[in-house]
């Protein structure tokens, strides 16, 4: 690692250390149900989302409800990623000069399941196969992966 890499790592570490206390305190207040400075902006959005999803925020989930939610969210993320991979030639930002190998249905499903289960096994040629989805794919599946869902249970 060169000097530039070390400098980037040091700046990143400083940013993380600087944010630990304020973000940790904010998250502690959120998890305890205390008032935060973002409540006035986020509570209305949260209420709308709860209403759309028919969720009662005061009611705890039992294990069956939680398991159903985890599986449903994982399946939805996998299906969304599959759709992104299959339809990438129609998405904004697609550049046909970079895509030399189209993604077949079975390869798209393999990739979607691989990302969703956090095995991230890649059986394709990287940027020569995916372009628009190279950023969205990991984002979609990172948020719907088993580890993320387990972390959200906290």
C-alpha positions as CSV (number, residue, x, y, z in Angstrom):
1,X,0.0,0.0,0.0
2,X,1.4,3.3,-1.0
3,X,1.3,6.7,0.8
4,X,-2.0,7.7,-0.8
5,X,-3.6,4.4,0.4
6,X,-2.3,4.9,3.9
7,X,-3.6,8.5,3.9
8,X,-7.1,7.3,2.8
9,X,-7.1,4.6,5.4
10,X,-6.1,7.1,8.1
11,X,-8.8,9.7,7.1
12,X,-11.4,6.9,7.0
13,X,-10.4,5.7,10.5
14,X,-10.5,9.3,11.8
15,X,-14.0,9.8,10.4
16,X,-15.2,6.5,11.9
17,X,-13.8,7.4,15.3
18,X,-15.3,10.9,15.2
19,X,-18.7,9.5,14.4
20,X,-18.8,6.7,17.0
21,X,-20.0,8.8,19.9
22,X,-22.7,10.9,18.1
23,X,-24.1,8.0,16.0
24,X,-23.9,5.6,18.9
25,X,-25.9,8.0,21.1
26,X,-28.4,8.6,18.4
27,X,-28.9,4.8,17.8
28,X,-29.2,4.2,21.5
29,X,-32.0,6.8,21.7
30,X,-33.8,5.3,18.7
31,X,-33.7,1.8,20.1
32,X,-34.9,3.0,23.5
33,X,-37.8,4.9,21.9
34,X,-36.6,8.2,23.1
35,X,-37.0,11.5,21.2
36,X,-34.2,12.3,18.7
37,X,-33.5,15.4,16.6
38,X,-34.6,13.7,13.4
39,X,-38.1,12.7,14.8
40,X,-39.8,15.7,13.3
41,X,-38.6,14.9,9.8
42,X,-38.7,11.1,9.9
43,X,-41.8,10.3,12.1
44,X,-44.3,11.3,9.4
45,X,-42.5,9.1,6.8
46,X,-42.4,6.3,9.3
47,X,-46.1,6.6,10.0
48,X,-46.9,6.5,6.3
49,X,-44.7,3.4,5.8
50,X,-46.3,1.6,8.8
51,X,-49.8,2.4,7.4
52,X,-48.9,1.1,3.9
53,X,-47.4,-2.1,5.4
54,X,-50.3,-2.4,7.9
55,X,-47.8,-2.5,10.8
56,X,-48.7,-1.6,14.4
57,X,-45.4,-0.3,15.8
58,X,-46.5,-0.9,19.4
59,X,-47.1,-4.6,18.8
60,X,-44.2,-7.1,19.2
61,X,-43.7,-9.9,16.6
62,X,-43.8,-13.5,17.7
63,X,-41.3,-15.9,16.1
64,X,-43.7,-17.0,13.3
65,X,-44.3,-13.4,12.2
66,X,-40.6,-12.6,12.4
67,X,-39.7,-15.7,10.4
68,X,-42.3,-14.9,7.8
69,X,-41.0,-11.3,7.5
70,X,-37.4,-12.4,7.2
71,X,-38.2,-15.0,4.5
72,X,-40.5,-12.7,2.6
73,X,-38.0,-9.8,2.6
74,X,-35.2,-12.2,1.5
75,X,-37.3,-13.5,-1.4
76,X,-38.4,-10.0,-2.4
77,X,-34.7,-8.9,-2.5
78,X,-33.7,-11.9,-4.5
79,X,-36.5,-11.4,-7.0
80,X,-35.7,-7.6,-7.3
81,X,-32.0,-8.4,-7.9
82,X,-33.0,-11.0,-10.5
83,X,-35.1,-8.4,-12.3
84,X,-32.3,-5.9,-12.2
85,X,-29.8,-8.4,-13.7
86,X,-32.2,-9.5,-16.4
87,X,-33.4,-6.0,-17.3
88,X,-30.2,-4.1,-17.0
89,X,-30.1,-3.3,-20.8
90,X,-33.3,-1.2,-20.3
91,X,-32.1,0.6,-17.1
92,X,-30.7,4.1,-17.1
93,X,-26.9,4.2,-17.4
94,X,-26.6,1.1,-19.6
95,X,-23.8,1.3,-22.1
96,X,-23.8,-1.5,-24.6
97,X,-20.2,-1.0,-25.5
98,X,-19.2,-2.3,-22.0
99,X,-21.5,-5.3,-22.0
100,X,-20.0,-8.1,-24.1
101,X,-21.8,-11.1,-22.5
102,X,-25.5,-10.9,-21.8
103,X,-26.7,-12.5,-18.6
104,X,-28.8,-15.6,-19.2
105,X,-31.8,-16.4,-17.0
106,X,-30.0,-19.2,-15.1
107,X,-26.9,-17.1,-14.5
108,X,-29.0,-14.2,-13.3
109,X,-30.8,-16.5,-10.9
110,X,-27.6,-18.0,-9.7
111,X,-26.1,-14.6,-9.1
112,X,-29.2,-13.3,-7.3
113,X,-29.3,-16.2,-5.0
114,X,-25.5,-16.0,-4.5
115,X,-25.7,-12.4,-3.4
116,X,-28.8,-13.0,-1.3
117,X,-27.2,-15.8,0.6
118,X,-24.0,-13.7,1.0
119,X,-21.9,-16.4,-0.7
120,X,-21.3,-13.9,-3.6
121,X,-20.0,-16.6,-5.9
122,X,-19.5,-14.9,-9.3
123,X,-19.8,-17.1,-12.4
124,X,-19.7,-14.2,-14.8
125,X,-17.1,-11.9,-16.3
126,X,-17.5,-8.9,-13.9
127,X,-18.0,-5.6,-15.8
128,X,-18.2,-7.4,-19.1
129,X,-21.5,-9.0,-18.0
130,X,-23.1,-6.5,-15.6
131,X,-22.9,-2.7,-15.9
132,X,-25.9,-0.9,-14.4
133,X,-26.3,-3.6,-11.7
134,X,-22.7,-3.7,-10.5
135,X,-23.6,-1.1,-7.8
136,X,-27.2,-1.9,-7.2
137,X,-26.8,-5.7,-7.0
138,X,-24.7,-5.7,-3.9
139,X,-26.7,-2.9,-2.4
140,X,-30.0,-4.7,-2.8
141,X,-28.7,-8.0,-1.5
142,X,-26.6,-6.6,1.3
143,X,-29.8,-5.1,2.7
144,X,-31.7,-8.3,2.2
145,X,-29.0,-10.8,3.2
146,X,-29.3,-13.2,6.1
147,X,-26.7,-11.3,8.1
148,X,-28.4,-8.0,7.6
149,X,-31.8,-9.4,8.6
150,X,-30.3,-11.0,11.7
151,X,-28.7,-7.6,12.6
152,X,-32.1,-5.9,12.1
153,X,-33.6,-8.3,14.6
154,X,-31.6,-6.5,17.3
